[in-house]
Structure formats: C-alpha cells, structure tokens
Amino acid sequence: MLALYFNFVFTVLISSDSAQKIELKVNMKCQKCRTEVLKAVTKVPGVDHVSANVENEVVTIIGDVDPVLVTSKVRKAGKRAEIIGVGPARREN
C-alpha cells in the first residue's frame, strides 16, 4: 500500500507543470545582437518560448529552466545580462 502511495505522489510531482517566466535585462543595441541572444537561449534545454525586445533590452524566457544557467549562456555569447524577475508562467485559457 505504501509503495502504491509513493508511486502516485512521485508521478504527480514529476508531471506537475513547473514552467516559469524569466526576464533578463540584456545589452542589445541592434537586430544582430537580438539574434545572437535568441540563438544562445534557445539552445538551453527546457526553454519553451523566447522573446526579445531590443528597445527595452529585455529578453523573456518561458520554460522549465534555471535562470542562472540562461544568464550564463547569454554572457558566454558576449552580452551583459542580469536577471530582472522570475515567476510563474501565466497560462492562457
């Protein structure tokens, strides 16, 4: 009985949707910079959606991914980046 309960709880925990929204402030001045940042971020496993706004210099990532890992990948691409915010991703109904 205990094994069945543990298996059920474990399955529920794994299958729960843990997508989060990460916002980064990235030094982007042109479309080439934007493309470089998008390429770096989309290679990170767990990223579901990425958008970049050059005017505001903000990159928004949605997915089950570590914010520090994403920031490090952007920095390795040669861009200055800092985490603005991390929170739950909104579900569109």
LOMARZA-394944 format. One record per atom (N, C-alpha, C): x, y, z; atom name; residue number from 1. Coordinates in Angstrom, 3 decimals. Layout:
REM residues N
ATOM      east     north        up   a    k
ATOM         X         Y         Z  CA  NUM
...
END
This chain:
REM residues 93
ATOM      east     north        up   a    k
ATOM     0.825    -1.193     0.000   N    1
ATOM     0.000     0.000     0.000  CA    1
ATOM     0.868     1.254     0.000   C    1
ATOM     1.911     1.260     0.818   N    2
ATOM     2.801     2.408     0.905  CA    2
ATOM     3.525     2.630    -0.423   C    2
ATOM     3.928     1.549    -1.081   N    3
ATOM     4.616     1.669    -2.372  CA    3
ATOM     3.684     2.279    -3.414   C    3
ATOM     2.436     1.908    -3.411   N    4
ATOM     1.460     2.465    -4.349  CA    4
ATOM     1.280     3.961    -4.093   C    4
ATOM     1.181     4.364    -2.836   N    5
ATOM     1.028     5.769    -2.479  CA    5
ATOM     2.268     6.559    -2.910   C    5
ATOM     3.448     6.039    -2.636   N    6
ATOM     4.689     6.708    -3.015  CA    6
ATOM     4.767     6.868    -4.524   C    6
ATOM     4.411     5.834    -5.264   N    7
ATOM     4.444     5.892    -6.720  CA    7
ATOM     3.486     6.961    -7.237   C    7
ATOM     2.307     7.073    -6.669   N    8
ATOM     1.337     8.072    -7.086  CA    8
ATOM     1.851     9.482    -6.804   C    8
ATOM     2.371     9.717    -5.616   N    9
ATOM     2.890    11.033    -5.256  CA    9
ATOM     4.067    11.390    -6.145   C    9
ATOM     4.959    10.453    -6.377   N   10
ATOM     6.127    10.689    -7.217  CA   10
ATOM     5.697    11.045    -8.639   C   10
ATOM     4.728    10.348    -9.180   N   11
ATOM     4.235    10.619   -10.525  CA   11
ATOM     3.598    12.000   -10.603   C   11
ATOM     2.834    12.375    -9.612   N   12
ATOM     2.192    13.685    -9.602  CA   12
ATOM     3.244    14.791    -9.548   C   12
ATOM     4.262    14.613    -8.727   N   13
ATOM     5.303    15.623    -8.619  CA   13
ATOM     6.069    15.789    -9.919   C   13
ATOM     6.362    14.704   -10.590   N   14
ATOM     7.108    14.785   -11.846  CA   14
ATOM     6.256    15.400   -12.952   C   14
ATOM     5.001    15.041   -13.003   N   15
ATOM     4.163    15.511   -14.103  CA   15
ATOM     3.599    16.915   -13.879   C   15
ATOM     3.863    17.517   -12.718   N   16
ATOM     3.341    18.862   -12.494  CA   16
ATOM     4.035    19.849   -13.419   C   16
ATOM     3.295    20.841   -13.857   N   17
ATOM     3.826    21.834   -14.786  CA   17
ATOM     4.597    22.877   -13.987   C   17
ATOM     5.896    22.938   -14.190   N   18
ATOM     6.725    23.860   -13.415  CA   18
ATOM     7.330    24.940   -14.297   C   18
ATOM     6.647    25.285   -15.367   N   19
ATOM     7.158    26.330   -16.249  CA   19
ATOM     7.177    27.661   -15.515   C   19
ATOM     8.215    28.413   -15.773   N   20
ATOM     8.341    29.720   -15.148  CA   20
ATOM     8.704    30.765   -16.191   C   20
ATOM     8.444    31.997   -15.831   N   21
ATOM     8.756    33.133   -16.702  CA   21
ATOM     9.983    33.837   -16.135   C   21
ATOM    10.999    33.968   -16.976   N   22
ATOM    12.250    34.607   -16.577  CA   22
ATOM    12.435    35.840   -17.448   C   22
ATOM    12.731    36.962   -16.824   N   23
ATOM    13.009    38.189   -17.567  CA   23
ATOM    14.444    38.621   -17.295   C   23
ATOM    15.182    38.861   -18.383   N   24
ATOM    16.570    39.285   -18.290  CA   24
ATOM    16.740    40.655   -18.926   C   24
ATOM    17.559    41.474   -18.320   N   25
ATOM    17.981    42.738   -18.918  CA   25
ATOM    19.291    42.418   -19.644   C   25
ATOM    19.283    42.572   -20.977   N   26
ATOM    20.440    42.191   -21.793  CA   26
ATOM    20.863    43.385   -22.637   C   26
ATOM    22.147    43.597   -22.731   N   27
ATOM    22.703    44.683   -23.527  CA   27
ATOM    22.570    44.343   -25.015   C   27
ATOM    21.457    44.777   -25.627   N   28
ATOM    21.194    44.546   -27.052  CA   28
ATOM    20.934    45.896   -27.713   C   28
ATOM    21.702    46.230   -28.728   N   29
ATOM    21.541    47.518   -29.405  CA   29
ATOM    21.020    47.385   -30.832   C   29
ATOM    21.048    46.174   -31.398   N   30
ATOM    20.645    46.011   -32.797  CA   30
ATOM    20.026    44.625   -33.005   C   30
ATOM    19.549    44.385   -34.213   N   31
ATOM    18.922    43.103   -34.529  CA   31
ATOM    19.935    41.953   -34.512   C   31
ATOM    21.178    42.239   -34.860   N   32
ATOM    22.207    41.200   -34.816  CA   32
ATOM    22.419    40.731   -33.374   C   32
ATOM    22.447    41.683   -32.446   N   33
ATOM    22.575    41.345   -31.023  CA   33
ATOM    21.392    40.479   -30.577   C   33
ATOM    20.204    40.875   -30.999   N   34
ATOM    18.987    40.130   -30.658  CA   34
ATOM    19.075    38.693   -31.156   C   34
ATOM    19.526    38.512   -32.399   N   35
ATOM    19.648    37.182   -32.981  CA   35
ATOM    20.648    36.332   -32.209   C   35
ATOM    21.781    36.918   -31.833   N   36
ATOM    22.794    36.190   -31.070  CA   36
ATOM    22.244    35.727   -29.722   C   36
ATOM    21.500    36.601   -29.064   N   37
ATOM    20.919    36.256   -27.762  CA   37
ATOM    19.871    35.154   -27.931   C   37
ATOM    19.003    35.279   -28.922   N   38
ATOM    17.978    34.261   -29.152  CA   38
ATOM    18.598    32.905   -29.448   C   38
ATOM    19.664    32.878   -30.247   N   39
ATOM    20.340    31.610   -30.549  CA   39
ATOM    20.920    30.983   -29.293   C   39
ATOM    21.529    31.798   -28.433   N   40
ATOM    22.133    31.278   -27.204  CA   40
ATOM    21.073    30.701   -26.267   C   40
ATOM    19.949    31.398   -26.133   N   41
ATOM    18.915    30.975   -25.186  CA   41
ATOM    18.151    29.757   -25.686   C   41
ATOM    17.864    29.685   -26.971   N   42
ATOM    17.080    28.560   -27.487  CA   42
ATOM    17.838    27.238   -27.421   C   42
ATOM    19.142    27.274   -27.262   N   43
ATOM    19.929    26.038   -27.142  CA   43
ATOM    19.844    25.422   -25.741   C   43
ATOM    19.333    26.163   -24.776   N   44
ATOM    19.246    25.666   -23.401  CA   44
ATOM    18.072    24.692   -23.293   C   44
ATOM    18.317    23.473   -22.798   N   45
ATOM    17.219    22.507   -22.648  CA   45
ATOM    16.169    23.008   -21.661   C   45
ATOM    14.902    22.822   -22.005   N   46
ATOM    13.808    23.224   -21.131  CA   46
ATOM    13.156    24.531   -21.511   C   46
ATOM    13.735    25.252   -22.459   N   47
ATOM    13.159    26.525   -22.900  CA   47
ATOM    12.014    26.238   -23.856   C   47
ATOM    10.828    26.779   -23.554   N   48
ATOM     9.646    26.584   -24.399  CA   48
ATOM     9.403    27.770   -25.328   C   48
ATOM     9.651    28.977   -24.832   N   49
ATOM     9.357    30.183   -25.611  CA   49
ATOM    10.356    31.269   -25.233   C   49
ATOM    10.812    32.017   -26.252   N   50
ATOM    11.741    33.128   -26.016  CA   50
ATOM    11.273    34.313   -26.840   C   50
ATOM    11.306    35.495   -26.230   N   51
ATOM    11.050    36.722   -26.977  CA   51
ATOM    12.054    37.771   -26.509   C   51
ATOM    12.439    38.642   -27.440   N   52
ATOM    13.421    39.683   -27.128  CA   52
ATOM    12.936    41.019   -27.657   C   52
ATOM    13.012    42.030   -26.819   N   53
ATOM    12.622    43.379   -27.179  CA   53
ATOM    13.884    44.240   -27.171   C   53
ATOM    14.331    44.665   -28.361   N   54
ATOM    15.570    45.435   -28.476  CA   54
ATOM    15.407    46.826   -27.865   C   54
ATOM    14.251    47.442   -28.036   N   55
ATOM    14.033    48.789   -27.497  CA   55
ATOM    14.192    48.836   -25.982   C   55
ATOM    13.581    47.876   -25.291   N   56
ATOM    13.652    47.832   -23.823  CA   56
ATOM    14.838    47.020   -23.323   C   56
ATOM    15.511    46.326   -24.220   N   57
ATOM    16.626    45.438   -23.894  CA   57
ATOM    16.210    44.370   -22.886   C   57
ATOM    15.037    43.758   -23.114   N   58
ATOM    14.504    42.730   -22.226  CA   58
ATOM    14.284    41.443   -23.015   C   58
ATOM    14.741    40.338   -22.436   N   59
ATOM    14.510    39.008   -23.007  CA   59
ATOM    13.606    38.265   -22.040   C   59
ATOM    12.525    37.674   -22.563   N   60
ATOM    11.585    36.913   -21.752  CA   60
ATOM    11.674    35.451   -22.160   C   60
ATOM    11.894    34.580   -21.186   N   61
ATOM    12.006    33.146   -21.415  CA   61
ATOM    10.927    32.446   -20.626   C   61
ATOM    10.242    31.505   -21.253   N   62
ATOM     9.253    30.682   -20.567  CA   62
ATOM     9.670    29.230   -20.736   C   62
ATOM     9.710    28.518   -19.623   N   63
ATOM    10.077    27.112   -19.657  CA   63
ATOM    10.529    26.619   -18.299   C   63
ATOM    10.889    25.360   -18.259   N   64
ATOM    11.380    24.741   -17.037  CA   64
ATOM    12.901    24.755   -17.100   C   64
ATOM    13.489    25.895   -16.727   N   65
ATOM    14.921    26.097   -16.875  CA   65
ATOM    15.448    26.954   -15.727   C   65
ATOM    16.709    26.776   -15.393   N   66
ATOM    17.349    27.533   -14.327  CA   66
ATOM    17.706    28.935   -14.814   C   66
ATOM    17.245    29.990   -14.140   N   67
ATOM    17.540    31.362   -14.562  CA   67
ATOM    19.036    31.684   -14.604   C   67
ATOM    19.797    31.118   -13.690   N   68
ATOM    21.235    31.374   -13.660  CA   68
ATOM    21.913    30.736   -14.865   C   68
ATOM    21.449    29.555   -15.267   N   69
ATOM    22.002    28.889   -16.450  CA   69
ATOM    21.735    29.706   -17.709   C   69
ATOM    20.520    30.231   -17.843   N   70
ATOM    20.179    31.047   -19.007  CA   70
ATOM    21.040    32.316   -19.033   C   70
ATOM    21.188    32.959   -17.885   N   71
ATOM    22.010    34.165   -17.807  CA   71
ATOM    23.454    33.862   -18.182   C   71
ATOM    23.957    32.747   -17.734   N   72
ATOM    25.332    32.369   -18.052  CA   72
ATOM    25.517    32.117   -19.545   C   72
ATOM    24.537    31.509   -20.198   N   73
ATOM    24.614    31.268   -21.646  CA   73
ATOM    24.617    32.586   -22.423   C   73
ATOM    23.817    33.540   -21.982   N   74
ATOM    23.787    34.853   -22.643  CA   74
ATOM    25.127    35.557   -22.461   C   74
ATOM    25.693    35.458   -21.284   N   75
ATOM    27.000    36.078   -21.038  CA   75
ATOM    28.099    35.417   -21.861   C   75
ATOM    28.019    34.101   -22.028   N   76
ATOM    29.002    33.406   -22.863  CA   76
ATOM    28.892    33.823   -24.325   C   76
ATOM    27.711    34.297   -24.724   N   77
ATOM    27.516    34.798   -26.082  CA   77
ATOM    28.083    36.206   -26.236   C   77
ATOM    28.631    36.759   -25.154   N   78
ATOM    29.275    38.064   -25.227  CA   78
ATOM    28.399    39.236   -24.850   C   78
ATOM    27.268    38.983   -24.228   N   79
ATOM    26.345    40.050   -23.841  CA   79
ATOM    26.293    40.196   -22.327   C   79
ATOM    26.129    41.418   -21.879   N   80
ATOM    25.935    41.676   -20.459  CA   80
ATOM    24.482    41.361   -20.130   C   80
ATOM    24.253    40.569   -19.084   N   81
ATOM    22.893    40.170   -18.737  CA   81
ATOM    22.714    40.121   -17.228   C   81
ATOM    21.506    40.500   -16.793   N   82
ATOM    21.151    40.383   -15.382  CA   82
ATOM    19.692    39.973   -15.275   C   82
ATOM    19.388    39.253   -14.225   N   83
ATOM    18.022    38.768   -14.007  CA   83
ATOM    17.175    39.897   -13.452   C   83
ATOM    16.061    40.178   -14.146   N   84
ATOM    15.106    41.190   -13.676  CA   84
ATOM    14.066    40.530   -12.770   C   84
ATOM    13.539    39.403   -13.233   N   85
ATOM    12.497    38.745   -12.452  CA   85
ATOM    12.300    37.303   -12.845   C   85
ATOM    11.815    36.531   -11.865   N   86
ATOM    11.477    35.121   -12.071  CA   86
ATOM    10.144    34.888   -11.394   C   86
ATOM     9.236    34.271   -12.120   N   87
ATOM     7.925    33.979   -11.545  CA   87
ATOM     7.215    32.912   -12.332   C   87
ATOM     6.043    32.544   -11.896   N   88
ATOM     5.289    31.516   -12.608  CA   88
ATOM     4.828    32.023   -13.977   C   88
ATOM     4.824    31.121   -14.936   N   89
ATOM     4.336    31.469   -16.264  CA   89
ATOM     2.816    31.492   -16.224   C   89
ATOM     2.230    32.487   -16.845   N   90
ATOM     0.769    32.578   -16.888  CA   90
ATOM     0.243    31.628   -17.943   C   90
ATOM    -0.828    30.958   -17.606   N   91
ATOM    -1.488    30.068   -18.569  CA   91
ATOM    -2.568    30.833   -19.283   C   91
ATOM    -2.583    30.716   -20.598   N   92
ATOM    -3.637    31.363   -21.384  CA   92
ATOM    -4.778    30.386   -21.560   C   92
ATOM    -5.970    30.810   -21.183   N   93
ATOM    -7.153    29.935   -21.292  CA   93
ATOM    -7.889    30.199   -22.566   C   93
END
